[in-house]
Amino acid sequence: MPKMFKKEYQEDFIKAYLDVADKKDFVAGMHVYAFSDFKTGQDIIRFGGINDGGVYMRDRKPQAAA
């Protein structure tokens, strides 16, 4: 099982959401929270000030979840 907040986890998590949405007639579309990794305030959770939860890297190269 992939570790939470790692890229493999993100890929499995998004796929699970898409699978559920595909079974619902009332869902017309979905949107990911973060299109790409982005700079943010630095704190103990985001060392270096980068949120790396996007499906694309900051230079717009696709990650596994894309």
C-alpha positions as CSV (number, residue, x, y, z in Angstrom):
1,M,0.0,0.0,0.0
2,P,1.5,3.4,-1.0
3,K,2.3,5.8,1.8
4,M,0.0,8.7,2.3
5,F,1.0,12.0,0.5
6,K,3.5,10.2,-1.8
7,K,3.1,10.2,-5.6
8,E,2.0,6.6,-5.7
9,Y,-0.7,7.3,-3.1
10,Q,-1.9,10.4,-5.1
11,E,-2.2,8.3,-8.3
12,D,-4.3,5.6,-6.5
13,F,-6.4,8.2,-4.7
14,I,-7.3,10.1,-7.9
15,K,-8.0,6.9,-9.8
16,A,-10.4,5.8,-7.0
17,Y,-12.3,9.1,-7.2
18,L,-12.6,8.8,-10.9
19,D,-13.9,5.2,-10.6
20,V,-16.6,6.3,-8.2
21,A,-17.5,9.3,-10.3
22,D,-17.8,7.2,-13.4
23,K,-20.6,5.2,-11.7
24,K,-22.7,8.2,-10.8
25,D,-25.0,9.5,-13.5
26,F,-25.3,12.9,-11.9
27,V,-21.5,13.7,-12.1
28,A,-20.7,15.7,-15.2
29,G,-17.0,16.2,-14.5
30,M,-14.3,16.6,-11.9
31,H,-11.4,18.9,-11.2
32,V,-8.1,18.2,-9.3
33,Y,-7.3,20.5,-6.4
34,A,-3.8,21.4,-7.6
35,F,-2.9,21.3,-11.3
36,S,0.8,21.7,-10.7
37,D,3.2,21.9,-7.8
38,F,3.5,25.4,-6.5
39,K,5.5,27.7,-4.1
40,T,3.9,28.3,-0.8
41,G,4.9,29.6,2.7
42,Q,7.6,27.6,4.4
43,D,6.6,25.8,7.6
44,I,7.2,22.5,9.4
45,I,4.9,20.7,7.0
46,R,6.2,22.1,3.8
47,F,9.9,22.3,4.2
48,G,11.4,24.5,1.5
49,G,8.1,26.2,0.7
50,I,6.9,23.9,-2.0
51,N,3.5,22.2,-2.2
52,D,4.2,19.1,-4.3
53,G,0.6,17.8,-4.5
54,G,0.0,18.8,-8.1
55,V,-0.5,16.3,-10.9
56,Y,2.1,18.2,-12.9
57,M,5.5,19.4,-11.8
58,R,6.3,23.2,-11.6
59,D,7.8,23.0,-15.1
60,R,4.6,21.3,-16.3
61,K,6.0,17.9,-16.8
62,P,3.3,15.3,-16.0
63,Q,3.6,13.2,-12.9
64,A,2.2,9.6,-12.6
65,A,-1.3,10.9,-11.5
66,A,-1.6,13.0,-14.7
